[in-house]
């Protein structure tokens, strides 16, 4: 071990910093540079090892997965209750805000090239007949003509809410929050 | 029944399978259980393998991942950087894995030297043979299995989970300095063994 040899811990910290700023006492001393390469390889191998083991994991038997999703759905964030006035059981019958969001997502997703990211309902939902404002944030397929698609989403959402709820939709704003490409996630 | 009575859940939209993690995370945060399901299925294998490496038990790993999954759903609305959701999910897995291990042995104060001392004596595979098989991965697997638990866990938390020294210390119930020490020893052993594989 020469005087120029640095500790592995220092090499690890140097790797953590993305090898910036350039440290000649590491990079230009063969022993250190060699150890640095070993450490780097070990890190890459460790991540790969767990990733490989991950692909070999028998992907959760259906009952395990079903159990998880059941707990998730039980904790569904259903939001505010929206009364249905036209029903005979008006004291008890209502839609949840979560269900309305589901409708909005479904309507938005039905427009080619659009995927709904999130939506907001603004206004006195519990007050029958009060106008409400809907805001839909979507991801647009790259290359698609956005203004026309946004119009289609607006239309689809308004139509769906008119058909399946008693909400009086005053306006639907469509915000393009993201662009995606097919098979490749966010662009 | 009535609040949930109108069944509005449509079949999975084909577009979600191709959606990015970030999009799924934002959508799940907005309350879409289907987006959450796609996200979870996508990373379940990795989460499980990570938990197995941390707990050394398939059974514990399965329980930890289940708890983590529910916690992920619950905490998603607070995630400020949805594009980094995978790393964040892995952190929740490690948190739940250590919660579980702690709950299993509440009085077992971990003495790190004692843990190493309990381990079977080093039964190295012949380094030359390992080099011959040219399977660094298999070598690493064996080397990791031989590490004392705290060293192995520190290494996995750091190098696979990207966790900080402080987070590692918290999981292991030791000081940050001790966590650094565990990592230093793991690093020392693994680099030495790795040189033997070449």
Interface residues (C-beta under 8 A of the other chain):
Chain A: X8 X9 X12 X35 X38 X39 X41 X42 X43 X45 X46 X47 X48 X49 X50 X51 X52 X53 X54 X55 X56 X57 X59 X60 X64 X65 X67 X68 X69 X71 X72 X73 X75 X76 X77 X78 X79 X81 X89 X92 X93 X94 X95 X96 X98 X99 X101 X102 X103 X105 X106 X109 X115 X116 X117 X118 X119 X139 X164 X178 X180 X182 X183 X184 X185 X186
Chain B: X2 X3 X4 X5 X6 X8 X9 X10 X13 X15 X16 X18 X19 X20 X21 X22 X23 X26 X27 X29 X30 X31 X32 X33 X36 X37 X40 X41 X44 X45 X46 X47 X48 X49 X50 X52 X53 X62 X66 X69 X70 X73 X74 X77 X83 X136 X137 X140 X141 X144 X155 X156 X159 X160 X180 X183 X184 X187 X188 X190 X191 X194 X195
